[in-house]
Amino acid sequence: MQLEILSPEKKVFSGNVYGIQLPGIEGSFEVLENHAPIIATLGKGKLKVIKDKNSSELYDITGGFVEVLNNNASVLVESAKMID
């Protein structure tokens, strides 16, 4: 699945990933390859980019939106900071 994470300041992440875990406003959820089309509002919390089964990155976000369509996920966030 192709993922792009964008903030007003910069492109935070762009690449092919296994999946993402997102902080929805009504609870967290996960998007994997071949997910049904969805648009959802994101709340403040942790966004996990699962690059493959052994590698991931974690970001602290302050809210935004996600759109998933045809194995492309676009995440638009107010701000995102990578957590080591």
Secondary structure as the mmCIF struct_conf table of DSSP 4:
data_model
#
loop_
_struct_conf.conf_type_id
_struct_conf.id
_struct_conf.beg_label_comp_id
_struct_conf.beg_label_asym_id
_struct_conf.beg_label_seq_id
_struct_conf.end_label_comp_id
_struct_conf.end_label_asym_id
_struct_conf.end_label_seq_id
STRN STRN1 GLN A 2 LEU A 6
BEND BEND1 PRO A 8 GLU A 9
STRN STRN2 LYS A 11 ASN A 16
BEND BEND2 TYR A 18 TYR A 18
STRN STRN3 GLY A 19 GLY A 24
TURN_TY1_P TURN_TY1_P1 ILE A 25 GLU A 26
STRN STRN4 GLY A 27 LEU A 32
TURN_TY1_P TURN_TY1_P2 GLU A 33 ASN A 34
HELX_LH_PP_P HELX_LH_PP_P1 HIS A 35 PRO A 37
STRN STRN5 ILE A 38 ASP A 52
TURN_TY1_P TURN_TY1_P3 LYS A 53 ASN A 54
STRN STRN6 SER A 55 LEU A 69
TURN_TY1_P TURN_TY1_P4 ASN A 70 ASN A 71
STRN STRN7 ASN A 72 VAL A 77
BEND BEND3 GLU A 78 GLU A 78
STRN STRN8 ALA A 80 ILE A 83
#
